[in-house]
Amino acid sequence: MSALCVALAGFGMATAPAYAFELFGMKFFEDEADAESVITDPQPYSVTVTVGATGPLEGVVRNASALVADQNEPASGAAGLLAKARGDYRRVVAALYNEGYYGGTVSILVGGVEASKLAPDVNLPDPVDVALVVNPGPEFHFNRVTLANEAPPTDDPWDQVELPSNVGFGAGLVAKSSVILRAEQLALEAWRQQGYAKAVIENRDVVADHATNLVDVTITVDPGRKAAFGDVTVTGTERMDPEFVRRQTGLTVGEEFDPDEVALAQKRLDRLEVFQAARLEAAESIGADGLLPYQLIVQELPGRRFGAGATFSTVDGLGVEGFHLWRNLFGQAERLRLDARVASIAFPIDTREFDYMFGGTFTKPGVFTPDTDFVASVSAERTIYPTYTETSASGRGGLTHILSDQITLEGGAQFEINRFDDAFGTRDFKTVGLYGGAVLDFRNDKVNATEGWYAAVNVEPFYELNYENAAARFTVEGRTYFGFGEDDPFVLAGRLKAGALVGPELSEIPPDKLFFAGGGGSVRGYAFKSIGVDNGAGIVTGGRYLLEGSLEARAKVTQDIGVVGFVDAGYVAADRFPALEDLRIGAGLGVRYYTGLGPLRLDFAVPLNKRASDPDYAIYVGIGQSF
């Protein structure tokens, strides 16, 4: 027996006219006017690079050169080639300055002649040899560095800025031009964090002494006046309420200017998902009253969007799904999304074996605070799992609060009406309860993390009306990532999840509240929700306790291709701590193809201690790492 799971991502489409779409970097139905112009007079060439220095400097020169970057494509005639060459003079010199080399020379020979001496209409061989010859000269170091009018120190940890000396701006260190620019940015940021919104660099004096290979730098800052936030004027709205948009920024008139608050305001606007563009622009000067007004310029997205998708598995058959999204229903970025799914379509067709789901979710942003959303949803479904069949209707409503970029809280109330067919027979349940949770996400990337950690905690106390039982369900999950090497080509990732349910005996608990394991997001190599509690007669039910974990070793073979080795394990228990033989272990190998959307994932897994009902292997396809 085997399992193959393949998913096709749904396409979101606006109702406004569109002439092209892009999937994984490939464009379809592209308007010819958007395509790159055809080169009518191609001038092929080959480049050799010679750098009179050892170490990484040759790579720096190569990365700076447009001639090197574009050498696999012909230039647009001799004029196009010479334009690239003349631009390379500037680019390579700037790259040398950036590394602390202020006395270097750059020669670019095109067909043996210096490019700067050739006319644009010159006749060149086909192809032509290009030689980029760089003599970097000596490395320069800082001698005297002065930062005039530096911001005073502050005790507020939120306003503290890294010192320029910590980024290499100090006597005796390599005099990189990038370090000078970084020192200027930090000097300005230190003033701005303390309320001086219009701080500027008044003067920069950089003197390189070629006799001693030393550089003296004096940077003078003009902090200007201290400022407070002024009024925010909104322009560009069509269906949106401009007063709501202004309020959603969270900027308060009279509050001391803080660049962090401006950045947070931009994030709040982006989270509304109603703007194609939203730009906050400060006034040119601070008013006589000390207030700095802002203008918010927005461009709204179309009001409707729809999408469709499909899934296929040799075990579960074909599934099709679609959604329709309405944006900005009442002028304050309200969203209504309707979802529908039909799954488990197999041959021969038997509609009694299909899975059905229909639901809707309403979101009202900006409730109580700009960072608090009201979210309500209702759904109805009929789903056939390996261990039970569910027919249900449910709803929930509550608040989601974004405490920071890393911390999100949620809580509310929910209800469910269910009928289940499983090992205990046909049973009806009615549950009402609460839910609450917190997510702490300190990963450096949500779809391809190489460092950091993630934690989630959820609690669901509920009361079942038919059996008159109270119960509570708890889950906690943690993930951590360790990267090794330059740019983290090797990553060790781990995941651990635990759950517990306090309440009556298993026969009086709805199966969807019990714990199961198995599947792509759990223990790979086993069918979805196939790991549970064996009643001794070969019938599997859900359990009261869950513990599962995963360990992955990820390695990049090339910039775009990676390989993964993994081990997953998990078990589910009824009322006792399970024995070692109850532990289900899956292991396998995977391939990753890295795209701008995140890595495309292909995993092959086998159950290491399979039961008679388990598949021999399983294949999983998806977008993003498995965790």
C-alpha positions, -999 to +999 in steps of 0.1 A: +000+000+000+013+035-007+001+071-003+007+100-027-004+135-018-002+163-043-016+198-039-021+225-065-022+260-049-053+280-055-051+311-077-064+344-063-079+366-090-092+401-089-123+410-109-105+439-126-091+430-160-058+413-160-035+405-189-010+382-172-003+361-141+028+346-127+033+312-110+067+303-095+084+329-116+068+318-149+046+343-167+015+333-186-006+353-211+019+381-210+012+412-230+038+415-257+043+452-248+056+440-213+082+417-228+119+427-229+127+444-261+144+423-287+181+433-294+183+441-331+221+445-332+235+419-308+272+423-297+284+392-280+315+394-258+336+375-232+351+390-200+383+382-182+388+397-147+423+404-133+425+418-098+460+425-083+451+413-048+445+380-030+415+370-010+378+379-016+385+412-034+381+395-068+346+384-059+338+420-048+349+433-082+330+406-101+298+413-082+301+450-089+306+446-127+276+447-150+298+434-178+304+402-158+268+399-147+255+402-183+282+384-202+259+354-211+236+378-231+248+399-260+249+437-255+228+460-276+254+468-302+288+484-296+271+514-280+254+492-254+286+474-246+305+506-241+277+520-219+281+490-197+319+494-196+317+531-187+292+523-160+316+497-147+343+523-141+320+539-115+307+507-101+341+491-095+356+522-080+327+525-056+331+488-047+368+494-039+359+524-017+334+502+000+362+478+009+387+506+021+407+509-011+410+546-021+440+545-044+430+518-069+430+520-107+405+504-131+412+496-167+386+482-191+399+471-224+375+463-252+392+446-281+425+457-265+416+494-264+405+514-233+367+516-233+367+553-224+386+561-256+363+543-280+335+560-300+299+545-296+298+536-333+331+517-334+332+484-353+340+456-329+348+419-335+320+394-331+325+383-303+349+408-287+373+402-258+368+424-228+395+426-201+386+441-167+419+449-149+419+462-114+448+473-092+432+480-058+463+497-043+468+497-006+442+492+021+433+524+040+425+527+077+408+552+098+431+577+116+408+603+133+370+598+134+349+625+148+311+626+152+301+661+160+268+669+178+262+632+187+228+624+203+229+622+241+226+588+257+192+576+267+179+552+294+149+542+273+157+508+259+133+513+229+152+545+219+187+531+222+207+528+189+238+509+182+270+530+185+289+538+153+320+523+169+303+489+170+301+488+132+337+496+125+338+534+128+370+537+149+407+546+147+428+518+133+400+500+115+396+495+078+382+527+063+353+513+043+330+539+028+300+517+037+311+520+074+311+558+070+275+558+056+264+533+083+278+556+110+259+585+095+226+565+095+231+555+132+239+591+142+207+603+125+186+574+139+199+582+175+184+617+172+152+606+155+146+580+182+146+608+207+120+628+188+141+649+163+123+639+131+142+662+108+178+654+119+202+657+089+239+653+082+251+689+080+286+681+069+307+651+059+345+657+057+365+627+044+402+631+038+423+602+025+461+607+029+478+586+001+512+590+017+502+573+049+471+553+037+451+569+065+416+585+064+403+613+086+365+616+089+344+643+105+306+639+105+285+668+118+248+662+126+221+689+127+193+675+149+169+703+142+139+708+164+121+682+185+088+672+170+054+657+179+030+640+156+006+663+138-026+655+120-027+628+093-045+638+061-058+609+040-060+612+002-069+586-025-097+568-007-127+558-029-148+533-009-128+535+024-138+557+052-108+582+055-114+588+092-111+550+098-079+549+078-065+578+097-074+562+130-059+529+119-025+544+117-025+547+155-006+581+153-018+604+180-016+642+176+007+657+202+025+624+209+064+627+206+077+617+172+090+581+172+102+564+139+091+531+154+055+544+156+057+554+119+069+520+109+041+503+130+015+526+113+027+513+079+024+477+090-011+483+103-022+497+070-006+468+051-025+443+074-059+458+063-054+441+029-074+467+011-047+489-004-026+483-035-004+511-021-003+531+011+024+557+017+030+579+047+048+612+039+059+637+065+056+674+059+088+691+048+091+711+080+079+711+116+052+736+123+056+765+147+036+746+172+062+717+172+038+694+153+049+674+122+018+667+100+016+636+077-001+629+045-013+594+038-017+586+001-035+553-006-047+534-037-074+508-031-075+473-043-105+459-062-134+450-039-137+413-049-113+384-053-119+347-060-097+317-063-098+279-069-075+250-062-073+213-062-057+184-043-050+148-053-040+117-033-039+081-043-055+074-009-080+102-007-088+109-043-094+143-059-105+174-041-116+207-055-120+239-036-128+276-041-133+308-023-148+343-028-136+373-009-153+406-005-131+435+007-142+466+025-179+458+028-189+488+048-160+512+043-138+501+072-118+472+057-143+446+067-138+413+049-161+384+041-147+352+027-168+322+016-150+288+012-163+256-003-147+222-008-156+188-022-130+161-016-124+123-017-136+121-053-126+087-066-134+063-094-159+048-097-178+079-086-197+075-053-211+107-039-217+090-005-180+088+000-174+125-008-162+150+018-181+184+018-174+217+035-189+252+032-181+281+055-177+318+058-154+341+078-161+378+086-133+400+098-137+435+112-103+452+117-096+480+142-119+470+170-110+488+203-075+494+190-058+495+156-042+461+164-073+443+174-096+424+149-130+409+155-132+375+136-164+354+133-168+322+113-195+296+106-190+263+087-208+230+079-190+199+068-192+162+063-158+145+064-148+108+063-116+102+082-098+068+085-110+065+121-144+083+121-170+101+100-181+136+111-212+156+101-212+190+118-220+227+120-199+251+140-193+287+147-169+309+166-164+346+173-137+364+191-108+389+191-073+386+176-048+411+190-013+417+175+008+426+205+040+429+184+056+416+152+063+384+172+034+379+196-003+374+187-031+367+211-066+354+204-097+345+224-135+341+221-164+317+222-175+288+200-202+262+195-205+229+176-233+205+167-219+172+156-229+136+146-200+111+146-199+075+134-169+056+149-159+027+171-185+038+197-214+039+172-234+068+161-235+097+186-247+133+187-229+161+205-236+197+212-207+217+227-203+253+238-171+267+250-143+292+250-109+293+232-077+312+238-043+311+224-009+328+220+017+326+193+053+337+198+071+337+165+108+347+167+119+330+135+138+349+109+116+336+081+081+321+085+083+297+055+120+289+055+135+296+089+172+292+095+174+305+131+151+315+159+122+298+176+084+295+176+059+286+203+021+283+204-002+276+233-039+269+230-066+261+256-103+252+249-126+247+279-160+234+268-193+219+280-211+191+262-248+195+265-261+160+255-239+141+280-237+171+304-199+169+307-173+197+312-139+192+296-108+212+286-083+207+258-047+220+260-020+220+233+015+234+233+040+233+204+076+245+201+100+247+171+136+258+170+162+263+142+200+263+141+218+274+110+255+266+102+279+281+077+279+313+057+243+322+047+232+291+067+234+264+040+229+238+067+200+239+092+190+216+120+153+220+129+133+205+157+097+204+166+079+191+197+041+191+204+021+179+234-016+179+241-039+168+270-076+166+275-093+167+309-128+154+310-151+123+310-144+089+295-135+087+258-170+075+247-185+107+259-160+131+243-165+143+207-139+126+185-128+160+170-118+171+205-097+139+210-061+136+198-049+118+167-015+118+149-002+110+115+001+128+081+022+155+065+021+179+094+025+153+121+042+119+116+050+114+080+047+079+065+014+073+082-021+083+070-038+114+083-053+109+118-045+072+116-025+071+149-047+069+179-057+045+207-062+008+197-091-007+217-075-042+215-097-053+186-078-034+159-102-004+161-085+030+165-101+058+184-088+092+195-069+096+227-066+119+257-029+126+254-006+135+225+031+137+222+049+140+189+081+155+175+102+159+144+139+164+137+151+176+103+186+181+088+184+205+058+213+212+034+215+233+003+232+216-026+230+246-049+214+281-045+180+267-057+181+230-046+183+215-012+180+180+004+164+170+038+166+140+060+140+137+087+126+115+115+091+120+130+076+102+160+044+104+179+020+085+201-015+090+214-027+076+248-061+070+264-056+071+302-020+059+307+015+068+296+020+047+264+047+020+262+076+023+238+059-002+214+030+023+210+054+049+196+050+054+158+081+064+139+084+076+104+116+086+085+125+098+050+142+121+026+131+152+009+140+176-019+135+214-017+134+238-047+138+274-034+116+300-050+105+336-042+073+321-027+093+298-004+107+263-009+087+238-029+087+206-008+087+170-019+091+144+009+093+106+007+086+089+040+082+053+053+067+041+086+095+023+105+071+003+127+041+000+105+009-018+112-010-039+087-033-009+079-004+015+073+009+024+038+043+012+027+054+047+020+039+082+015+048+112-007+041+147+003+042+179-018+037+214-006+050+250-003+072+260+026+092+238+049+073+211+068+076+232+100 
